[in-house]
């Protein structure tokens, strides 16, 4: 029994070793295809983990209220396109944030908006990002920690105090190693006193928060931007298990305050961290599948190459097939021999592709780390199984037709063709 299985394998290995160039060409397509599958899988999982981690960094007990275009959803292309084209939603206000703060199960909330302005200190001038927030920002965002000084109060926000809290990189830009607390910087022609400096925290949700300058939201609105609306309200829950109830309370409150009776006319969206992670996870998962499907096309091309090589091999070896059948080889034995050839080629091609994909994954992970991006790419079991599985399927599917054709040749037909 073992000998009957060994003979086709022996002939398959001998043929592969004899036709090295032809084997290498067939191997190359599989290597490229499996390599692409492994790298795309690792990149997809890495990016997904990175983005979900960035969302989670804001806290699992946080709810975000954002403005949106009516008759759209917050994640829709219609909303994104309208906002990109300059559509402004001006209905969300600081008073909305104050009203949300009074709801049950709300431990803290602040209305916020973002802008830019040129700042100067002495001879140093730079356009900086301004983050207008309420006094509850350090309560809602637990990662916003002070390195020195203090944060502004609710009374200072209400009185339009001209004060700022600098991000660590902004502080370095203007003051270097000197103490910044108590110093004055100029924004839009007016002096603003530095009352605090935040500890370094890096990037979150693709924003480098160390470059932000925190300003009381009403000061930013009325003294710098000249607006009376905000872009979002961040809410911290007292009990994260009551998320659905809290979201429903916020939605009901804002609909009442904005006089909305038609649910499609909502000019805001309320999203919890968990819901945002689920939405992003579904979107990124679908995108990964699409990229994987597109990448798999290269494996199909490699499989077609194997099939063509095997067909050529069958044509060139009709005499060998006829001779083997004449001395007793069965159709099954011939079928096995050619299938073994296809499987060995794809097996080695898959193995080489997996190794190359793993090496590139490690290299990209090290590169991202050196550039300061927390984007760890890991060679996972899923990557290995996908690479190995794809290569074996390609070997069987595209090797079957030539193998079957070879097995159907009769001794007389094979010898006559030769």
Residue pairs with C-beta under 8 A, 6 or more apart in sequence:
4 333
5 336
7 333
8 333
8 334
8 336
8 337
8 340
9 336
9 337
9 340
11 324
11 337
12 337
12 338
12 340
12 341
12 344
13 340
13 344
15 313
15 317
15 337
15 341
16 23
16 341
16 344
16 345
19 313
22 309
22 312
22 313
23 309
23 345
25 305
25 309
26 302
26 305
26 306
26 309
26 345
26 349
27 345
27 348
27 349
27 352
28 302
28 305
28 349
29 298
29 299
29 301
29 302
29 303
29 304
29 305
29 306
29 349
30 299
30 302
30 303
30 306
30 345
30 346
30 349
30 350
30 353
30 391
30 394
31 302
31 349
31 352
31 353
31 356
32 298
32 302
32 353
33 295
33 296
33 298
33 299
33 300
33 301
33 302
33 353
33 390
33 391
33 394
34 299
34 349
34 350
34 352
34 353
34 354
34 357
34 387
34 390
34 391
35 353
35 354
35 356
35 357
35 360
36 295
36 298
36 299
36 357
37 292
37 295
37 296
37 299
37 353
37 357
37 383
37 386
37 387
37 390
38 353
38 354
38 356
38 357
38 358
38 361
38 379
38 383
38 384
38 386
38 387
39 357
39 360
39 361
40 288
40 291
40 292
40 295
41 288
41 292
41 380
41 382
41 383
41 386
42 357
42 361
42 377
42 378
42 379
42 380
42 383
43 364
43 377
44 284
44 287
44 288
44 291
44 292
45 288
45 377
45 378
45 380
45 382
45 383
46 365
46 375
46 376
46 377
46 378
47 284
47 375
48 281
48 284
48 285
48 288
49 376
50 373
50 374
50 375
50 376
51 280
51 284
52 277
52 280
52 281
52 284
53 374
54 203
54 204
54 205
54 206
55 205
55 273
55 276
55 277
55 280
56 273
56 277
57 143
57 204
57 205
58 64
58 141
58 143
58 204
58 205
58 234
58 273
59 140
59 141
59 142
59 236
59 273
60 240
60 273
60 274
61 236
61 237
61 240
61 273
62 140
62 141
62 234
62 235
62 236
62 237
62 272
62 273
63 234
63 235
63 236
63 237
63 243
63 246
63 247
63 250
63 270
63 271
63 272
63 273
64 232
64 233
64 234
64 235
64 270
64 271
64 272
64 273
64 276
65 92
65 96
65 100
65 232
65 233
65 234
65 235
65 250
65 254
65 268
65 269
65 270
66 74
66 231
66 232
66 268
66 269
66 271
67 89
67 91
67 92
67 231
67 232
67 267
67 268
67 269
68 74
68 79
68 89
68 266
68 267
68 268
68 269
69 78
69 79
69 82
69 83
69 87
69 89
69 267
70 264
70 265
70 266
70 267
71 78
71 264
71 265
72 78
72 79
72 82
73 79
73 269
74 269
74 271
75 279
75 283
88 229
89 229
89 267
89 268
90 227
90 228
90 229
91 229
91 258
91 267
91 268
92 111
92 229
92 230
92 231
92 232
92 233
92 267
92 268
93 111
93 228
93 229
93 230
94 111
94 134
94 217
94 218
94 221
94 230
96 111
96 230
96 233
96 254
96 257
97 109
97 110
97 111
97 134
97 230
97 233
98 109
98 111
99 253
99 257
100 106
100 109
100 233
100 235
100 250
100 253
100 254
101 108
101 109
101 136
101 235
103 246
103 249
103 250
103 253
104 249
105 237
105 238
105 239
105 242
105 245
105 246
105 249
106 235
106 236
106 237
106 238
106 246
107 139
107 236
107 237
107 238
108 136
108 139
108 140
108 235
108 236
109 134
109 136
109 140
109 233
109 234
109 235
109 236
110 133
110 134
110 135
110 136
110 137
110 140
110 217
110 233
110 234
111 133
111 134
111 217
111 230
111 232
111 233
112 131
112 132
112 133
112 134
112 137
112 217
112 230
112 231
112 232
112 233
112 234
113 132
113 217
113 220
113 221
113 225
113 227
113 229
113 230
113 231
113 232
114 129
114 130
114 131
114 132
114 231
115 129
115 130
115 132
115 220
115 224
115 225
116 127
116 128
116 129
116 130
117 127
117 128
117 130
117 187
117 188
117 224
118 125
118 126
118 127
118 128
118 187
119 125
119 126
119 127
119 128
119 174
119 185
119 186
119 187
119 213
120 126
120 185
120 186
121 174
121 175
121 183
121 184
121 185
121 186
124 173
124 174
126 173
126 174
128 170
128 211
128 212
128 213
129 211
129 212
129 213
130 187
130 212
130 213
130 215
130 220
130 224
131 212
131 213
131 214
131 215
132 214
132 215
132 216
132 217
132 218
132 219
132 220
132 221
132 225
132 230
133 214
133 215
133 216
133 217
134 154
134 157
134 216
134 217
135 151
135 152
135 153
135 154
135 156
135 157
135 216
136 236
137 144
137 151
137 214
137 234
138 144
138 145
138 146
138 151
139 236
140 234
140 235
140 236
141 234
143 201
143 204
144 198
144 201
144 209
145 198
145 199
145 201
146 165
146 196
146 197
146 198
146 199
147 168
147 197
147 198
147 199
147 200
148 179
148 180
148 181
148 196
148 197
149 165
149 181
149 194
149 195
149 196
149 197
150 195
150 196
151 165
151 195
151 196
151 214
152 161
152 163
152 165
152 195
152 214
152 216
156 163
156 216
157 216
157 217
157 218
157 219
158 218
160 216
160 218
160 219
160 222
160 223
161 216
161 219
162 190
162 191
162 192
162 193
162 219
162 223
163 192
163 193
163 194
163 195
163 215
163 216
163 219
164 185
164 187
164 192
164 193
164 194
164 195
164 213
164 214
164 215
165 194
165 195
165 196
165 197
165 198
165 213
165 214
165 215
166 174
166 180
166 194
166 196
166 197
166 198
166 213
166 214
167 198
167 209
167 210
167 211
167 212
167 213
167 214
168 197
168 198
168 199
168 200
168 201
168 210
169 200
169 208
169 210
169 211
170 210
170 211
170 212
170 213
171 180
171 197
174 180
174 185
175 183
180 194
180 197
181 194
181 195
181 196
181 197
182 193
182 194
183 193
183 194
184 191
184 192
184 193
184 194
185 191
185 192
185 194
186 192
187 224
188 223
188 224
190 223
192 215
198 209
198 210
198 214
200 210
201 209
201 210
202 208
202 209
202 210
202 372
202 374
203 209
203 374
215 224
217 230
221 227
221 228
221 229
221 230
222 228
235 246
235 250
237 243
237 246
243 272
243 274
247 270
247 272
250 270
251 266
251 270
254 260
254 268
254 270
255 261
255 263
255 266
258 267
258 268
260 266
260 267
271 279
292 386
296 390
299 390
299 391
299 394
300 394
302 349
302 394
303 346
303 394
303 395
303 397
303 398
304 398
306 342
306 345
306 346
306 394
306 395
306 398
306 399
307 398
307 399
307 401
307 402
310 338
310 341
310 342
310 398
310 399
310 402
310 403
311 401
311 402
311 405
313 338
313 341
313 402
314 321
314 338
314 402
314 405
314 406
317 406
318 409
318 414
318 415
318 417
318 418
319 414
319 415
319 418
321 334
321 406
321 409
321 414
322 409
322 410
322 411
322 412
322 413
322 414
322 415
322 418
323 411
323 414
323 415
324 333
324 334
325 331
325 334
325 409
325 410
325 411
325 414
326 411
326 415
331 407
331 408
332 407
334 403
334 406
334 407
334 409
335 403
335 404
335 406
335 407
336 403
337 403
337 406
338 399
338 402
338 403
338 406
338 407
339 396
339 399
339 400
339 403
341 399
342 395
342 396
342 398
342 399
342 400
342 402
342 403
343 392
343 395
343 396
343 399
345 395
346 391
346 392
346 394
346 395
346 399
347 391
347 392
347 395
349 391
350 387
350 388
350 390
350 391
350 392
353 387
353 391
354 383
354 384
354 387
354 388
357 379
357 383
357 387
358 379
358 383
361 377
361 378
361 379
361 383
362 377
362 379
364 377
365 375
365 376
365 377
365 378
368 374
368 375
368 376
368 377
369 376
